[in-house]
Amino acid sequence: MTFDQYVTYTGTPENLAREAGWWLGPERMDFSRLLRDWHGRAGLSEAQTSAIRWLAAQPDGPSRLLVISEEWSSDCRRDVPMLARLAEAGGLEMRIFTRDGEKVGRGPRADPAASPNADIVNEFLREQDARTYQSVPVAVFYTKELRYLYHYIEFPAIYHKERIFRAMQAKDPDDAGERPAAELVVGGRLRPKGSQRGQAQLAAEGKRLGIRGRRRFRIGRSGHEAADDSHARSLP
C-alpha cells in the first residue's frame, strides 16, 4: 500500500477487526486521523531534503522504500508519517506492508498460515540474545533495481531510545513527591499533569485530535502524539 492507502486502511472495519498488540488489550483504535495530522505537520529541514535528494541521485542510491507497520504501535505512528515525507522529498517509491493477519504475531517468526506477509516479515526479524522478534516498524531501502542497501528495525541507530526514556523517567527536582503518572511534553520540556496549565493544554490537545483519557502527549515542532500508556478512547 502507498502511505495514503495505508492510512485509509487503518480506519476501515477490516483493519479495526484485527487484533491489536498493545497493553490496552486486543481492540484497535482508529488512528487514521492522527496519522494524517502528523503527516501534515511533519517536515524535513532544508539540509535533510538536500541530503535525501543527493543520495537518491547517486547511481546506486535509494529509490525504493519498504515499510512493515502496525498502527497500534506508537513507534510506527511516530516513524511512518516521517518516512512518507522522506520518500516524497527524495522521490522514493514507498510501499507499506502489515505485519500481522487477524491475530498479533507473538512468536519468534511470522507464521505463513496466519500472516499474509510472513515471507517479508521473516526476512527482517530483530535478533537479540540468541532470540528473534517480530519488531516494528521496519524500514528497508533498495536501489531502483531492488538491490538491498540498508534497513532499520524499531528505530534508527541515531535515535537513542533508552537514553531518552531514562531522562523522561527521571525525577523532576521541582516535584515535591512522586512524578505524576501522566505528563505533558511541551517543546521538549516535561510539564507535570497536575499543573493547571498542563491539564488545560492536555485536554485541549486531546479534544482537537479526537482522543480523550489519561494519555501522554508529545507536543513539539514536528507534530503531536498520544503515547500508548493510557486508558483513552476515541471521542464520538
TAPEHU-V363361 format. One record per pair of residues at least 4 apart in sequence whose C-alpha atoms are under 7 Angstrom apart, sorted by the first residue. I is the first residue (numbers start at 1). J is the second residue. Records with the same first field share a line. If there is no record, write none. Layout:
BEGIN
I: J ; J
END
This chain:
BEGIN
1: 5 ; 6 ; 95 ; 96 ; 97
2: 6 ; 94 ; 95 ; 96
3: 7 ; 84 ; 96
4: 8
5: 9
6: 10 ; 96
7: 32 ; 35
8: 12 ; 32
9: 15
10: 15 ; 30 ; 31 ; 32
11: 15 ; 16 ; 30 ; 31 ; 32
12: 16
13: 17
16: 28 ; 29
18: 102 ; 103
19: 26 ; 27 ; 28 ; 102 ; 103 ; 104
20: 25 ; 26 ; 27 ; 28 ; 72 ; 104
21: 25 ; 26 ; 104
22: 72 ; 73
28: 72
31: 35
32: 36
33: 37
34: 38 ; 209
35: 39 ; 77 ; 81
36: 40
37: 41
38: 42 ; 81 ; 223 ; 224
39: 81 ; 82
41: 222 ; 223
42: 82 ; 222 ; 223
43: 85 ; 222
44: 48 ; 49
45: 49
46: 50
47: 51
48: 52
49: 53 ; 89
50: 54
51: 55
52: 56 ; 90
53: 57 ; 89 ; 90
54: 58
55: 61 ; 62
56: 61 ; 62 ; 63 ; 90
57: 61
60: 143
61: 143
62: 141 ; 142 ; 143
63: 92 ; 93 ; 142 ; 143 ; 144
64: 92 ; 93 ; 94 ; 141 ; 142 ; 143 ; 144
65: 92 ; 93 ; 94 ; 95 ; 139 ; 140 ; 141 ; 142
66: 94 ; 95 ; 96 ; 139 ; 140 ; 141
67: 95 ; 96 ; 97 ; 137 ; 138 ; 139 ; 140
68: 96 ; 97 ; 98 ; 99 ; 136 ; 137 ; 138 ; 139
69: 76 ; 96 ; 97 ; 98 ; 99 ; 136 ; 137 ; 138
70: 76 ; 98 ; 99
71: 76 ; 77
73: 77
74: 78 ; 227 ; 228
75: 79 ; 137 ; 154
76: 80 ; 136 ; 137
77: 81
79: 83
80: 84
81: 85
82: 86
83: 87
84: 88
85: 89
86: 90
87: 91 ; 92 ; 93 ; 94
88: 92
99: 115 ; 117 ; 121
100: 104 ; 105 ; 115
101: 114 ; 115 ; 116
105: 110
108: 132 ; 133 ; 134
109: 122 ; 133 ; 134
110: 115 ; 118 ; 121 ; 122
111: 115 ; 118
112: 116 ; 118
117: 121
118: 122
119: 123
120: 124
121: 125
125: 132 ; 133 ; 134 ; 135
126: 132 ; 133 ; 134 ; 135 ; 153
127: 131 ; 132 ; 133
128: 132
135: 153 ; 154
136: 153 ; 154
137: 153 ; 154
138: 152 ; 153 ; 154
139: 151 ; 152 ; 153
140: 150 ; 151 ; 152
141: 148 ; 149 ; 150 ; 151
142: 146 ; 147 ; 148 ; 149
143: 147 ; 148 ; 149
152: 156
155: 159
160: 164
161: 165
162: 166
163: 167
164: 168
165: 169
166: 170
171: 179
172: 179
175: 179
180: 192 ; 193
182: 193 ; 214 ; 215 ; 216
183: 190 ; 191 ; 192 ; 193 ; 216
184: 190 ; 191 ; 192 ; 193 ; 198 ; 202 ; 216 ; 217 ; 218
185: 189 ; 190 ; 191 ; 217 ; 218 ; 219
186: 190 ; 218 ; 219 ; 220
187: 219 ; 220 ; 221
188: 220
191: 198
192: 198
193: 198 ; 199
194: 198 ; 199
195: 199
196: 200
197: 201
198: 202
199: 203
200: 204
201: 205
202: 206
203: 207
204: 208
205: 209
206: 210 ; 211 ; 212
207: 211 ; 212
210: 234 ; 235
211: 232 ; 233 ; 234 ; 235
212: 232 ; 233 ; 234 ; 235
213: 230 ; 231 ; 232 ; 233
214: 230 ; 231 ; 232
215: 226 ; 227 ; 229 ; 230 ; 232
216: 226 ; 227 ; 229
217: 224 ; 225 ; 226 ; 227
218: 224 ; 225 ; 226
219: 223 ; 224
220: 224
END
